Amino acid sequence: MSKVEIIKRPIEKVGSNIKKTAWSAAVEALILVLLGISLMIWPDTVIKILAYLIGVFLIVKGAFRIVNYFMENGQNDFFNNSLLLGVVSVLIGIVSLVMGEGIASFFRIIIGILIIYESLVRINFATKLISVGVNEWRYILALSIIMLALGIFVTFNTGAVVTLIGGMMVVTGIMGIIGDFMFIKHINTIVNKLTK
């Protein structure tokens, strides 16, 4: 095997990893769009379904921790908190099932924080694109700042109704997809700059 082939393999692996990351980000943005559309069309139903899913998940997880505690004689382990964590998890799960759509405000905060996090990741990414000479960094940065503003609005606006949150999720997801495709378009340029 020649030296060129040995050097080329890690470069191809870097490019492959970057492509996978970009495509997974695009898929996440698409899921955000679909969830946003669902919230706009069926706000009450989606919130109830999410509340029930969270409730069932926490009850199952809590029950598993409680059973595991007694099966492994965890009560003899000074540092084992599985029983306490299990009971708390089951109680929160039951509250989630009982309250149903009452968790809408909690859901709003979670979605807002996720949008803020996603926008900060993309802002950081846009600044890195400057160093590799990709001109679209300005568009990605602008879209990311708009996403950040939407995330802050959703998180801190207690009057935001579920359908408005759904609409903002759709806008955020679309902006994310646009940014991801701009990035995918320049992967070869980025890999070449990184591996020089």
N, C-alpha and C positions, 0 to 999 in steps of 0.2 A: 504494500500500500504506500502510495507516495505521500510526501509531506503536505501537499495541497489537499489531498483527500482527507487526511487526518485533521487538518485545520477546518475544512469545509463542514465536517459533521457537527461539531459544536455550534457553528453558525446556523446551520439548518435547524438544530434543536432549539436555539434561542428564538428563531423565527416562528417555529411551530408552537412553542409555548406562548409567545405573544399573540399569535392568531387565536389560540384556544381561549386565552383570557378575554380578547376582544369579542369573540363570538359569544362567550358566556355572559359578558356584560350586555350585549345586544339582546340576548334571550331574556335576561332579567328585566330589561327595559320593556320588552314586549309583554311579559307577564304583568308588569305594572300597568301597562295600557289596558290589558284585558280585565284586570281587577278593577281599574278605574271605570271602564265602560259598564261593568257589572254593577258597580256601586251607583252609577248614574241611572241605570235602568231599573234595578231592583234594590234600592238602598236598604230598606228594612230587612228584606230576606237575606241579603249578603251579610249584614251585621249579625243577624241571628245565627246564621250558619257558622260564621267565624267564632261567635261566642260559644256555641255548642261544641265545635271542634276543639277549641282551646280548653273548655271545661272537661270534655271526655279525655283529652290528652293528659291534663294535669291529674285527673282522678286515677287513670291507669298508671301513670308514672308514680304517683304517691302510693298507691296500693302495692305496686311492685317493690318500692323502697321498704314499706312496712313489713311485707312478707319476707323480703330478703334479710331484714334486720333480725327477725326471729329464726329464720332458717339457718343463718350463720352464727347464731348466738351472739349477735352484735351487742347485746346488753352488757356483756362482760368486757367490751372494748371501751376504754375510757374516752377515746376520741371519736367514737362512732355516733354521728348525728342523724343516721338514716331514719330512725323512728320519728324524730321531730320534723325533719324535712318532709317525710312521707305524709304525716298528719297535716302539715301546713299546705302541702301541695293538693291533697284531697279537699281540704276546706276551701281553698281558692278555686278549685275546679267546680265545686258545688255552687259557690257564689256566682261564678261565670255562667253556669247553666241556669240558675234561678233568675239572675239579672237580665240575661239575654241582651236585648238591644240597649240596655242601660250602660254597656261598656263602650258606646259610640265615642264618648269624649276621650277615653283611654286609647281607643283605636286611632283617633285623630292624632294624638301625640306620638304614637309609635310610627305612623305613616310619615308625619312631619320630620321626625328624627331620621328616619331612613332616607328621606329625600335630601335632607341637609348633609348627611354622611356621603351619599352618592355624589352630590354636587361638589363637596370638598375634595373628594378623590379625583373628580374630573378637572377641577381647577388646578390641582397639583400636577395632573397629567398634562394639561395645556401648557403649563410653564416649562415642563420637560421637553415638549415639542419644539420650543424655541431653540434649544441647544442643538437639535438635530436638523434644523432648517426647514421644518414643515410649516408652510405659510398659513395653513388652515387653523393654526393655534388660536388666532384671534376669534374665529367663529366658535370654536369649542369653548374658549374662555367665556365668551359672551353668553352662550347657551347655559354654561355651568353657573354663571352668576344669576341668571334668570331662575334656574332651578333652585339655587340657594334662597333667593327671595321667596319663591313659592313654598319651599320647605319651612322657612321661618313663619310665613303667614299661616300655614296649616297648623303648625305647632302651637303658636301663641294666640290664635284667633278663636276664642271660645265660642263665638257665634257662627263659626263655619259649619254649614250643614253638610250632611254626608254626600249629597249630590255634588256640591261644590268641591269637596275633597276629591271625589271621583273624577271630576273634570280636571282638577289640577294634577292628579295622578296620570291622566291620559296625556296632558300637555308635557309633563315631566318625562314620561316614558318616550314620547315621540322625539323630544329634544335629545334624550339619551341615545336613541337609535340613530339619529342623524349624526351625532358626535362619534358614535362607534363606527359607523360606515366611513366617515371621513378618516378616522384612524386606520381602519382596515385597508383603505385605499393606499396608504403610505407605509405599510409595514415593511416592505423591502428597503425603502429609504432609511427607515429607523434602524433596522437590523444592520445595514451597511455602516451607518454612522457609529453604532454601538460596538461593532466588532473590528473597527479599524485600529 
